[in-house]
């Protein structure tokens, strides 16, 4: 049985994502396995570019090493400090929070159309 959390009290939501926030990204990849990965996993922002035009701003998102399957490793950049990292446009963030549990609950709500 799957239980979905309900929130009695929401913290003040931030207007803009920050380094350290957890994210759920809106992606559209041709590879169905890669698309499925981003539909079901929470990433963490480790860098935000400082470009002049906010539409062109990019973020680097880190995923837990244990979450990335072997056959998808080539789609990520890997280093010993950050682990698996992929770049995205800022406008691809569908939901973000400083709390990982909030993002996980959001993913579950999307999965079950709640």
WORANOR-V261924 format. One record per backbone hydrogen bond with DSSP energy under -0.5 kcal/mol. NH is the residue of the N-H (numbers start at 1). CO is the residue of the C=O. E is the energy in kcal/mol with one decimal. If there is no record, write none. Layout:
nh=NH co=CO e=E
nh=NH co=CO e=E
This chain:
nh=8 co=6 e=-0.6
nh=20 co=45 e=-2.4
nh=21 co=18 e=-2.3
nh=22 co=97 e=-3.4
nh=23 co=43 e=-2.6
nh=24 co=95 e=-2.6
nh=26 co=92 e=-3.8
nh=27 co=25 e=-0.8
nh=32 co=30 e=-0.7
nh=35 co=31 e=-2.5
nh=36 co=32 e=-2.4
nh=37 co=33 e=-1.9
nh=38 co=34 e=-2.0
nh=39 co=35 e=-1.6
nh=40 co=36 e=-1.0
nh=40 co=37 e=-0.9
nh=41 co=37 e=-0.7
nh=43 co=23 e=-2.2
nh=44 co=62 e=-2.1
nh=45 co=21 e=-2.8
nh=46 co=60 e=-3.0
nh=47 co=60 e=-1.2
nh=49 co=58 e=-3.1
nh=54 co=52 e=-0.7
nh=56 co=53 e=-1.5
nh=57 co=54 e=-0.9
nh=59 co=88 e=-2.8
nh=60 co=47 e=-2.5
nh=61 co=59 e=-0.5
nh=61 co=86 e=-2.7
nh=62 co=44 e=-3.2
nh=63 co=84 e=-2.6
nh=67 co=64 e=-1.3
nh=68 co=64 e=-1.0
nh=68 co=65 e=-0.5
nh=69 co=67 e=-0.6
nh=72 co=69 e=-1.8
nh=73 co=69 e=-0.6
nh=73 co=70 e=-1.0
nh=75 co=72 e=-1.9
nh=76 co=73 e=-1.7
nh=77 co=85 e=-3.3
nh=79 co=83 e=-1.3
nh=83 co=79 e=-2.3
nh=84 co=63 e=-0.9
nh=85 co=77 e=-3.0
nh=85 co=83 e=-0.5
nh=86 co=61 e=-2.1
nh=88 co=59 e=-2.4
nh=90 co=57 e=-2.7
nh=92 co=89 e=-2.0
nh=93 co=90 e=-1.5
nh=94 co=24 e=-2.4
nh=94 co=92 e=-0.6
nh=95 co=24 e=-1.8
nh=97 co=22 e=-2.1
nh=100 co=98 e=-0.5
nh=102 co=99 e=-0.6
nh=103 co=99 e=-1.2
nh=104 co=100 e=-2.4
nh=105 co=101 e=-2.4
nh=106 co=102 e=-1.9
nh=107 co=103 e=-2.4
nh=108 co=104 e=-2.2
nh=109 co=105 e=-2.3
nh=110 co=106 e=-2.1
nh=111 co=107 e=-2.3
nh=112 co=108 e=-1.7
nh=113 co=110 e=-1.0
nh=114 co=109 e=-3.1
